[in-house]
Amino acid sequence: MPKLTCIFNGRALAVHHVADGKIVIGRDADCEIQVDSLAI
């Protein structure tokens, strides 16, 4: 199973395991993976 690791300044902030199919990444509350960082 693939995984998505969010790293900032060499530190892992979050690890998300990705299932088959489509996922949505973004700042909205509707997204499966929410990114709440202005650096991204």
N, C-alpha and C positions, 0 to 999 in steps of 0.2 A: 504494500500500500504506500503510495507516495505521501510525502509530508512537506509542508511549507513551514520554514523556520524564519521568524522575523527577528533580525539582529540589528542592534543599534549600539555603536561604539564598542563593538566586540562582545557585547552581552546579549544572550538570547532573551528576547522579551516574551515570545510565545511560540509554541509549536502546535501546528494544526495538521491532523491526519486527514488526507483528502480521499474521499470515496470516489468510485467511478462516477462519471457523469459531469455535469456542469455545476460550478460553484461561482458565487458572486462575491468579489472582494471590494470593499469601499468603506466610505464613512457613514452611509445611511444605516438606520436601525434595521432595515429590511435585508441587509447583506448577511450571508452565512458567516463570513469572516469580516469583522469590523476592525478598521484601522483608525485609531484615534490619535494620530500624530501628524503635526504639521510638517515634520521632516520628510514625510513620504509623499 
